[in-house]
Amino acid sequence: MRTLSFVLTLCLSLAAQAPPAAAPPSEQHEFTLAKFRTESGVTLPAAKVVYGTYGKLNPAKDNVVLLPSHYMANFHGYEWLIGEGRALDPGKLFLVSTELFGNGRSSSPSNTPEPFHGPRFPVTTIRDNVEAVRRLLAEDLKITHVRAIVGFSMGAEQAFQWAVSHPEFAERIVATSGTAKCHPHGVVRLEGQIAALTADPMFAGGDYTAPPQKGLEAFGTVWAAWLYSQEWWRQELWRPSRPAGTTFNQVLSSFRSRFAGGRDANDLILQCRTWARHDVGTTAGFDGNLERALRSIKTPILYMPSETDLYFPLTDARYEAAFIPRVTLTPIPSLWGHTAGAASNPADAAFLNQVIGKFLAP
């Protein structure tokens, strides 16, 4: 059995051989769904989905890979996986990267007019997002089948939902740092982050006239405690990416002041709610039974939890994998916590590209 240190050494060696790559060429698009009815029962008059594409769709339309985005990300969030010599080569594949409702670009509390502006925007589920993207692919791009779906974090949640709701849609599925259900501890974490935002009197029930800055700072601080592993913090693995002489207090201060990055508080909360409510077991026909929903999956799945993820613990992934018929469970040997699933360092990038590339190879 490979030890953690052996795999990390191997990955660092592989990463050192690969020169840094420029961002791959992409195109941005928008798709609007008229009278889009959400699972909450609210109908949005015009629901917008922003998405990006890389590469070209071939005449047979059999070179498509779907990349559903993660928390507050735009469609560029998978470029660590895209490029010649990486797992997803846009010279051969047509990549479609979609943006979740609530990210501030697709339909969100911050950009939707009344009567659904701000806190009145309906809570959208992972299934709502999957249905919107299904229609985008079918109506805008005339795509009804994909070679693969690759998702990180909330993108992994979407990938699992695709596998349950549309079992014949994808030939392969890859899920990194994300589960088929947000288990109770994850809900508690998300509620803590929401509470940090809403405790600021400036939040005003979501009808703020200026950003609730104290709440946003508290939100960033809470997030910092969960994003990386305890060992990541103990070993100060933030040092290589920071100027010499940077102190721990300066790192913590940067999370407090800059982590939310000018994001809208209602948008942040909406995607937390989307995340927290995810459960493939509540898909129609499964009566809330997660295990039965997982057993129904027909698609081969590469399931890659981070060994040190505090958002989606390895134990949750092991529990779910036991019920998925065609699963390959391959933990990411990393101290980078949740971020390992999005290649936040060269070793994880090398490991992910190698394993995912092999799994998706014809």
C-alpha beads as a LAMMPS data file, in Angstrom:
LAMMPS data file: protein, C-alpha beads

362 atoms
361 bonds

1 atom types
1 bond types

-500.0 500.0 xlo xhi
-500.0 500.0 ylo yhi
-500.0 500.0 zlo zhi

Masses

1 110.0

Atoms # bond

1 1 1 0.000 0.000 0.000
2 1 1 1.285 3.434 -0.854
3 1 1 1.920 5.593 2.151
4 1 1 0.817 9.210 2.351
5 1 1 4.409 10.448 2.194
6 1 1 5.166 8.311 -0.870
7 1 1 2.155 9.620 -2.799
8 1 1 2.857 13.227 -1.835
9 1 1 6.466 12.846 -2.954
10 1 1 5.332 11.319 -6.242
11 1 1 2.851 14.129 -6.853
12 1 1 5.360 16.844 -6.074
13 1 1 7.764 15.224 -8.540
14 1 1 5.092 15.108 -11.235
15 1 1 4.115 18.713 -10.579
16 1 1 7.710 19.858 -10.831
17 1 1 7.918 18.381 -14.342
18 1 1 4.915 20.356 -15.607
19 1 1 5.521 23.984 -16.614
20 1 1 2.893 26.526 -15.518
21 1 1 0.114 26.855 -18.076
22 1 1 -1.791 29.947 -19.154
23 1 1 -5.554 29.973 -18.710
24 1 1 -7.107 28.008 -21.585
25 1 1 -9.240 29.914 -24.121
26 1 1 -12.919 29.979 -23.201
27 1 1 -16.196 31.599 -24.212
28 1 1 -18.883 32.951 -21.883
29 1 1 -22.576 32.418 -22.589
30 1 1 -25.954 32.943 -20.933
31 1 1 -29.112 30.864 -21.077
32 1 1 -32.488 32.116 -19.848
33 1 1 -35.311 29.859 -18.715
34 1 1 -38.732 31.509 -18.918
35 1 1 -41.078 30.821 -16.014
36 1 1 -38.682 28.486 -14.220
37 1 1 -40.495 26.716 -11.376
38 1 1 -38.291 25.882 -8.418
39 1 1 -38.770 22.981 -6.016
40 1 1 -39.941 25.479 -3.409
41 1 1 -42.954 26.186 -5.610
42 1 1 -41.824 29.697 -6.586
43 1 1 -41.679 30.486 -10.310
44 1 1 -38.940 32.829 -11.482
45 1 1 -40.108 34.789 -14.555
46 1 1 -36.657 34.585 -16.155
47 1 1 -33.976 32.400 -14.576
48 1 1 -30.522 32.994 -16.022
49 1 1 -27.653 30.503 -16.087
50 1 1 -24.170 31.739 -16.994
51 1 1 -21.825 29.149 -18.452
52 1 1 -18.509 28.873 -20.213
53 1 1 -17.226 26.575 -22.926
54 1 1 -13.759 25.298 -23.840
55 1 1 -12.882 23.516 -27.060
56 1 1 -15.247 22.578 -29.884
57 1 1 -18.281 20.328 -30.039
58 1 1 -17.617 17.602 -32.570
59 1 1 -20.241 16.616 -35.210
60 1 1 -21.221 13.464 -33.304
61 1 1 -21.641 15.483 -30.073
62 1 1 -19.895 12.713 -28.152
63 1 1 -16.949 14.695 -26.750
64 1 1 -18.828 16.673 -24.073
65 1 1 -17.761 16.955 -20.430
66 1 1 -19.932 18.875 -17.978
67 1 1 -18.275 20.847 -15.146
68 1 1 -20.862 22.120 -12.632
69 1 1 -19.482 24.920 -10.475
70 1 1 -18.885 25.046 -6.738
71 1 1 -19.647 27.560 -3.980
72 1 1 -19.662 31.148 -5.305
73 1 1 -17.409 30.150 -8.211
74 1 1 -17.608 31.271 -11.826
75 1 1 -17.085 28.941 -14.768
76 1 1 -13.283 29.288 -14.607
77 1 1 -13.141 27.136 -11.463
78 1 1 -11.874 23.992 -13.194
79 1 1 -8.930 25.359 -15.145
80 1 1 -6.532 23.361 -12.957
81 1 1 -7.892 20.334 -14.827
82 1 1 -8.068 21.825 -18.340
83 1 1 -5.292 21.937 -20.928
84 1 1 -3.040 19.873 -23.121
85 1 1 -1.398 17.195 -20.991
86 1 1 -4.041 17.513 -18.284
87 1 1 -7.070 15.327 -17.586
88 1 1 -9.351 17.441 -19.813
89 1 1 -7.804 18.454 -23.136
90 1 1 -9.926 21.109 -24.906
91 1 1 -8.184 20.142 -28.120
92 1 1 -10.187 16.915 -27.978
93 1 1 -13.115 17.664 -25.674
94 1 1 -15.954 20.163 -25.516
95 1 1 -16.163 21.355 -21.920
96 1 1 -19.268 23.056 -20.550
97 1 1 -18.771 24.751 -17.171
98 1 1 -21.957 26.059 -15.554
99 1 1 -22.506 28.545 -12.728
100 1 1 -24.842 27.904 -9.801
101 1 1 -27.849 30.039 -8.994
102 1 1 -26.791 32.516 -6.334
103 1 1 -23.208 33.127 -7.437
104 1 1 -23.990 36.743 -8.378
105 1 1 -23.855 36.108 -12.149
106 1 1 -26.441 33.405 -12.720
107 1 1 -29.821 34.385 -11.229
108 1 1 -29.166 35.439 -7.645
109 1 1 -30.690 37.476 -4.829
110 1 1 -28.401 40.368 -5.784
111 1 1 -29.318 40.588 -9.484
112 1 1 -32.987 39.597 -9.591
113 1 1 -35.646 42.348 -9.589
114 1 1 -38.566 42.436 -7.204
115 1 1 -40.568 40.602 -6.095
116 1 1 -37.609 38.211 -5.758
117 1 1 -34.773 40.595 -4.926
118 1 1 -32.513 40.024 -1.923
119 1 1 -33.984 37.879 0.866
120 1 1 -37.133 37.242 -1.200
121 1 1 -35.265 35.112 -3.745
122 1 1 -36.423 31.491 -3.379
123 1 1 -34.084 28.873 -1.965
124 1 1 -32.917 26.913 -4.991
125 1 1 -31.911 23.283 -4.573
126 1 1 -29.194 21.242 -6.206
127 1 1 -31.989 19.578 -8.203
128 1 1 -33.155 23.006 -9.396
129 1 1 -29.644 23.680 -10.664
130 1 1 -29.421 20.278 -12.353
131 1 1 -32.775 20.789 -14.075
132 1 1 -31.754 24.246 -15.299
133 1 1 -28.510 22.858 -16.736
134 1 1 -30.310 19.880 -18.280
135 1 1 -32.514 22.326 -20.162
136 1 1 -29.521 24.504 -21.072
137 1 1 -27.743 21.533 -22.612
138 1 1 -30.816 20.211 -24.430
139 1 1 -32.263 23.512 -25.643
140 1 1 -29.241 25.755 -26.130
141 1 1 -26.587 23.228 -27.186
142 1 1 -28.749 20.261 -28.336
143 1 1 -26.803 17.919 -26.041
144 1 1 -28.620 15.004 -24.393
145 1 1 -25.658 12.848 -23.353
146 1 1 -22.163 13.592 -22.050
147 1 1 -18.940 11.673 -21.833
148 1 1 -18.447 12.694 -18.228
149 1 1 -19.485 14.974 -15.392
150 1 1 -16.695 16.238 -13.155
151 1 1 -17.615 18.157 -10.011
152 1 1 -15.811 19.618 -7.003
153 1 1 -17.621 20.400 -3.707
154 1 1 -21.105 21.692 -4.634
155 1 1 -20.183 20.564 -8.139
156 1 1 -19.789 17.052 -6.722
157 1 1 -23.227 17.391 -5.122
158 1 1 -24.593 18.191 -8.574
159 1 1 -22.699 15.265 -10.117
160 1 1 -24.294 12.827 -7.673
161 1 1 -27.717 14.338 -8.349
162 1 1 -27.217 13.859 -12.081
163 1 1 -26.379 10.204 -11.425
164 1 1 -29.633 9.686 -9.504
165 1 1 -32.007 11.890 -11.509
166 1 1 -30.630 11.072 -14.970
167 1 1 -28.876 7.698 -14.698
168 1 1 -28.172 7.354 -18.431
169 1 1 -26.986 10.912 -19.034
170 1 1 -23.253 10.518 -18.355
171 1 1 -20.814 7.732 -19.173
172 1 1 -18.559 8.568 -16.212
173 1 1 -18.789 10.748 -13.114
174 1 1 -15.995 12.219 -10.980
175 1 1 -16.768 13.737 -7.586
176 1 1 -14.006 15.469 -5.596
177 1 1 -14.432 16.845 -2.054
178 1 1 -18.203 16.505 -2.058
179 1 1 -20.932 14.055 -1.073
180 1 1 -24.360 12.891 -2.232
181 1 1 -25.954 14.419 0.851
182 1 1 -25.070 17.272 3.159
183 1 1 -24.934 15.294 6.389
184 1 1 -26.008 16.871 9.718
185 1 1 -22.578 18.130 10.792
186 1 1 -22.291 19.975 7.481
187 1 1 -25.659 21.615 8.087
188 1 1 -24.470 22.790 11.514
189 1 1 -21.350 24.310 9.959
190 1 1 -23.334 26.134 7.308
191 1 1 -25.811 27.459 9.864
192 1 1 -22.855 28.808 11.851
193 1 1 -21.611 30.694 8.800
194 1 1 -25.061 32.085 8.091
195 1 1 -25.390 33.144 11.732
196 1 1 -22.112 35.050 11.490
197 1 1 -23.546 37.112 8.625
198 1 1 -27.021 37.702 9.986
199 1 1 -25.873 38.704 13.494
200 1 1 -24.616 42.019 12.099
201 1 1 -27.369 44.626 12.731
202 1 1 -26.529 46.084 9.306
203 1 1 -27.859 42.881 7.730
204 1 1 -31.370 44.143 8.494
205 1 1 -33.084 40.886 7.648
206 1 1 -31.426 40.890 4.249
207 1 1 -32.686 44.342 3.241
208 1 1 -29.369 46.079 3.887
209 1 1 -28.583 49.349 2.136
210 1 1 -24.829 48.852 2.511
211 1 1 -22.800 45.636 2.885
212 1 1 -22.984 44.204 6.432
213 1 1 -19.231 44.474 6.786
214 1 1 -18.899 43.122 10.332
215 1 1 -20.991 40.117 9.380
216 1 1 -18.915 39.524 6.264
217 1 1 -15.740 39.661 8.345
218 1 1 -17.153 37.173 10.847
219 1 1 -18.222 34.937 7.957
220 1 1 -14.662 34.927 6.575
221 1 1 -13.208 34.072 9.974
222 1 1 -15.589 31.155 10.508
223 1 1 -14.897 29.887 6.984
224 1 1 -11.134 29.953 7.580
225 1 1 -11.436 27.483 10.440
226 1 1 -13.083 24.896 8.193
227 1 1 -11.437 25.385 4.823
228 1 1 -8.092 23.733 5.602
229 1 1 -7.095 20.921 7.938
230 1 1 -5.872 21.403 11.484
231 1 1 -2.486 20.053 10.398
232 1 1 -2.356 22.583 7.527
233 1 1 -2.601 25.348 10.094
234 1 1 -0.150 23.715 12.520
235 1 1 2.490 23.275 9.813
236 1 1 1.814 26.791 8.501
237 1 1 1.411 25.549 4.953
238 1 1 0.218 29.008 4.009
239 1 1 3.814 30.279 4.153
240 1 1 4.975 29.388 0.576
241 1 1 2.229 31.530 -0.972
242 1 1 2.795 34.539 1.301
243 1 1 5.576 37.147 1.412
244 1 1 8.490 36.378 3.704
245 1 1 7.826 37.536 7.233
246 1 1 4.043 37.120 7.058
247 1 1 2.620 36.273 10.490
248 1 1 -0.250 34.028 11.489
249 1 1 -2.226 37.056 12.667
250 1 1 -1.828 38.663 9.256
251 1 1 -3.118 35.507 7.562
252 1 1 -6.132 35.381 9.856
253 1 1 -6.754 39.084 9.299
254 1 1 -6.764 38.581 5.533
255 1 1 -9.455 35.919 5.862
256 1 1 -11.463 38.263 8.041
257 1 1 -11.232 41.257 5.741
258 1 1 -10.964 39.781 2.257
259 1 1 -12.350 36.241 2.148
260 1 1 -15.867 37.259 1.094
261 1 1 -14.221 39.278 -1.689
262 1 1 -16.980 41.845 -2.122
263 1 1 -19.646 39.150 -2.367
264 1 1 -23.264 39.936 -1.637
265 1 1 -24.412 38.576 1.733
266 1 1 -27.760 37.308 0.443
267 1 1 -25.958 35.461 -2.360
268 1 1 -23.626 33.829 0.159
269 1 1 -26.581 32.723 2.263
270 1 1 -28.569 31.367 -0.665
271 1 1 -25.778 29.055 -1.747
272 1 1 -25.304 27.929 1.871
273 1 1 -29.006 26.986 1.903
274 1 1 -28.663 25.186 -1.435
275 1 1 -25.692 23.276 -0.052
276 1 1 -27.334 22.399 3.265
277 1 1 -30.543 21.038 1.731
278 1 1 -28.829 18.671 -0.665
279 1 1 -29.836 15.021 -0.365
280 1 1 -30.200 12.679 -3.353
281 1 1 -32.474 10.557 -1.140
282 1 1 -35.181 13.228 -1.376
283 1 1 -35.291 12.829 -5.163
284 1 1 -38.788 11.850 -6.322
285 1 1 -39.295 8.112 -6.037
286 1 1 -36.857 7.467 -3.169
287 1 1 -38.946 8.699 -0.212
288 1 1 -35.979 10.268 1.534
289 1 1 -33.975 7.043 1.517
290 1 1 -30.373 8.004 0.746
291 1 1 -29.098 4.445 0.614
292 1 1 -31.735 3.373 -1.910
293 1 1 -30.962 6.398 -4.075
294 1 1 -27.249 5.565 -4.035
295 1 1 -27.938 1.925 -4.934
296 1 1 -29.853 3.131 -7.996
297 1 1 -26.773 4.754 -9.555
298 1 1 -25.723 3.017 -12.761
299 1 1 -22.858 5.262 -13.810
300 1 1 -19.252 4.395 -12.907
301 1 1 -18.149 6.949 -10.303
302 1 1 -14.663 8.028 -9.267
303 1 1 -15.223 9.271 -5.725
304 1 1 -12.291 11.387 -4.464
305 1 1 -12.755 12.783 -0.962
306 1 1 -9.918 14.700 0.628
307 1 1 -8.460 12.764 3.538
308 1 1 -8.498 15.925 5.683
309 1 1 -11.720 17.619 4.513
310 1 1 -13.710 19.165 7.369
311 1 1 -16.648 20.055 5.066
312 1 1 -17.170 16.601 3.575
313 1 1 -15.333 14.182 5.905
314 1 1 -13.762 11.007 4.599
315 1 1 -16.064 9.002 6.872
316 1 1 -19.133 10.398 5.059
317 1 1 -17.647 9.409 1.704
318 1 1 -16.856 5.885 2.919
319 1 1 -20.403 5.508 4.224
320 1 1 -21.933 6.591 0.890
321 1 1 -19.511 4.624 -1.286
322 1 1 -20.623 1.384 0.362
323 1 1 -23.997 1.696 -1.412
324 1 1 -22.851 2.836 -4.880
325 1 1 -22.587 -0.203 -7.184
326 1 1 -19.825 0.971 -9.554
327 1 1 -17.730 3.243 -7.385
328 1 1 -13.974 3.693 -7.194
329 1 1 -13.164 5.357 -3.870
330 1 1 -9.786 7.116 -4.123
331 1 1 -9.066 9.527 -1.249
332 1 1 -6.800 12.486 -1.982
333 1 1 -3.704 12.217 0.257
334 1 1 -3.441 15.835 1.281
335 1 1 -3.203 18.168 4.272
336 1 1 -5.021 20.907 2.354
337 1 1 -8.454 20.019 3.658
338 1 1 -11.434 20.804 1.476
339 1 1 -9.364 22.693 -1.077
340 1 1 -7.419 19.564 -2.051
341 1 1 -10.319 18.593 -4.322
342 1 1 -9.732 21.694 -6.435
343 1 1 -5.956 21.333 -6.734
344 1 1 -4.997 24.179 -4.411
345 1 1 -1.341 23.119 -4.510
346 1 1 0.949 21.440 -7.077
347 1 1 0.974 18.015 -5.411
348 1 1 -2.816 17.766 -5.367
349 1 1 -3.047 19.090 -8.922
350 1 1 -0.697 16.383 -10.161
351 1 1 -2.490 13.634 -8.247
352 1 1 -5.959 14.722 -9.409
353 1 1 -4.984 15.109 -13.056
354 1 1 -3.255 11.738 -13.084
355 1 1 -6.097 9.796 -11.411
356 1 1 -8.967 11.583 -13.160
357 1 1 -7.223 11.404 -16.538
358 1 1 -6.754 7.644 -16.178
359 1 1 -10.403 7.158 -15.114
360 1 1 -11.764 9.155 -18.070
361 1 1 -9.416 7.706 -20.684
362 1 1 -11.233 5.888 -23.534

Bonds

1 1 1 2
2 1 2 3
3 1 3 4
4 1 4 5
5 1 5 6
6 1 6 7
7 1 7 8
8 1 8 9
9 1 9 10
10 1 10 11
11 1 11 12
12 1 12 13
13 1 13 14
14 1 14 15
15 1 15 16
16 1 16 17
17 1 17 18
18 1 18 19
19 1 19 20
20 1 20 21
21 1 21 22
22 1 22 23
23 1 23 24
24 1 24 25
25 1 25 26
26 1 26 27
27 1 27 28
28 1 28 29
29 1 29 30
30 1 30 31
31 1 31 32
32 1 32 33
33 1 33 34
34 1 34 35
35 1 35 36
36 1 36 37
37 1 37 38
38 1 38 39
39 1 39 40
40 1 40 41
41 1 41 42
42 1 42 43
43 1 43 44
44 1 44 45
45 1 45 46
46 1 46 47
47 1 47 48
48 1 48 49
49 1 49 50
50 1 50 51
51 1 51 52
52 1 52 53
53 1 53 54
54 1 54 55
55 1 55 56
56 1 56 57
57 1 57 58
58 1 58 59
59 1 59 60
60 1 60 61
61 1 61 62
62 1 62 63
63 1 63 64
64 1 64 65
65 1 65 66
66 1 66 67
67 1 67 68
68 1 68 69
69 1 69 70
70 1 70 71
71 1 71 72
72 1 72 73
73 1 73 74
74 1 74 75
75 1 75 76
76 1 76 77
77 1 77 78
78 1 78 79
79 1 79 80
80 1 80 81
81 1 81 82
82 1 82 83
83 1 83 84
84 1 84 85
85 1 85 86
86 1 86 87
87 1 87 88
88 1 88 89
89 1 89 90
90 1 90 91
91 1 91 92
92 1 92 93
93 1 93 94
94 1 94 95
95 1 95 96
96 1 96 97
97 1 97 98
98 1 98 99
99 1 99 100
100 1 100 101
101 1 101 102
102 1 102 103
103 1 103 104
104 1 104 105
105 1 105 106
106 1 106 107
107 1 107 108
108 1 108 109
109 1 109 110
110 1 110 111
111 1 111 112
112 1 112 113
113 1 113 114
114 1 114 115
115 1 115 116
116 1 116 117
117 1 117 118
118 1 118 119
119 1 119 120
120 1 120 121
121 1 121 122
122 1 122 123
123 1 123 124
124 1 124 125
125 1 125 126
126 1 126 127
127 1 127 128
128 1 128 129
129 1 129 130
130 1 130 131
131 1 131 132
132 1 132 133
133 1 133 134
134 1 134 135
135 1 135 136
136 1 136 137
137 1 137 138
138 1 138 139
139 1 139 140
140 1 140 141
141 1 141 142
142 1 142 143
143 1 143 144
144 1 144 145
145 1 145 146
146 1 146 147
147 1 147 148
148 1 148 149
149 1 149 150
150 1 150 151
151 1 151 152
152 1 152 153
153 1 153 154
154 1 154 155
155 1 155 156
156 1 156 157
157 1 157 158
158 1 158 159
159 1 159 160
160 1 160 161
161 1 161 162
162 1 162 163
163 1 163 164
164 1 164 165
165 1 165 166
166 1 166 167
167 1 167 168
168 1 168 169
169 1 169 170
170 1 170 171
171 1 171 172
172 1 172 173
173 1 173 174
174 1 174 175
175 1 175 176
176 1 176 177
177 1 177 178
178 1 178 179
179 1 179 180
180 1 180 181
181 1 181 182
182 1 182 183
183 1 183 184
184 1 184 185
185 1 185 186
186 1 186 187
187 1 187 188
188 1 188 189
189 1 189 190
190 1 190 191
191 1 191 192
192 1 192 193
193 1 193 194
194 1 194 195
195 1 195 196
196 1 196 197
197 1 197 198
198 1 198 199
199 1 199 200
200 1 200 201
201 1 201 202
202 1 202 203
203 1 203 204
204 1 204 205
205 1 205 206
206 1 206 207
207 1 207 208
208 1 208 209
209 1 209 210
210 1 210 211
211 1 211 212
212 1 212 213
213 1 213 214
214 1 214 215
215 1 215 216
216 1 216 217
217 1 217 218
218 1 218 219
219 1 219 220
220 1 220 221
221 1 221 222
222 1 222 223
223 1 223 224
224 1 224 225
225 1 225 226
226 1 226 227
227 1 227 228
228 1 228 229
229 1 229 230
230 1 230 231
231 1 231 232
232 1 232 233
233 1 233 234
234 1 234 235
235 1 235 236
236 1 236 237
237 1 237 238
238 1 238 239
239 1 239 240
240 1 240 241
241 1 241 242
242 1 242 243
243 1 243 244
244 1 244 245
245 1 245 246
246 1 246 247
247 1 247 248
248 1 248 249
249 1 249 250
250 1 250 251
251 1 251 252
252 1 252 253
253 1 253 254
254 1 254 255
255 1 255 256
256 1 256 257
257 1 257 258
258 1 258 259
259 1 259 260
260 1 260 261
261 1 261 262
262 1 262 263
263 1 263 264
264 1 264 265
265 1 265 266
266 1 266 267
267 1 267 268
268 1 268 269
269 1 269 270
270 1 270 271
271 1 271 272
272 1 272 273
273 1 273 274
274 1 274 275
275 1 275 276
276 1 276 277
277 1 277 278
278 1 278 279
279 1 279 280
280 1 280 281
281 1 281 282
282 1 282 283
283 1 283 284
284 1 284 285
285 1 285 286
286 1 286 287
287 1 287 288
288 1 288 289
289 1 289 290
290 1 290 291
291 1 291 292
292 1 292 293
293 1 293 294
294 1 294 295
295 1 295 296
296 1 296 297
297 1 297 298
298 1 298 299
299 1 299 300
300 1 300 301
301 1 301 302
302 1 302 303
303 1 303 304
304 1 304 305
305 1 305 306
306 1 306 307
307 1 307 308
308 1 308 309
309 1 309 310
310 1 310 311
311 1 311 312
312 1 312 313
313 1 313 314
314 1 314 315
315 1 315 316
316 1 316 317
317 1 317 318
318 1 318 319
319 1 319 320
320 1 320 321
321 1 321 322
322 1 322 323
323 1 323 324
324 1 324 325
325 1 325 326
326 1 326 327
327 1 327 328
328 1 328 329
329 1 329 330
330 1 330 331
331 1 331 332
332 1 332 333
333 1 333 334
334 1 334 335
335 1 335 336
336 1 336 337
337 1 337 338
338 1 338 339
339 1 339 340
340 1 340 341
341 1 341 342
342 1 342 343
343 1 343 344
344 1 344 345
345 1 345 346
346 1 346 347
347 1 347 348
348 1 348 349
349 1 349 350
350 1 350 351
351 1 351 352
352 1 352 353
353 1 353 354
354 1 354 355
355 1 355 356
356 1 356 357
357 1 357 358
358 1 358 359
359 1 359 360
360 1 360 361
361 1 361 362
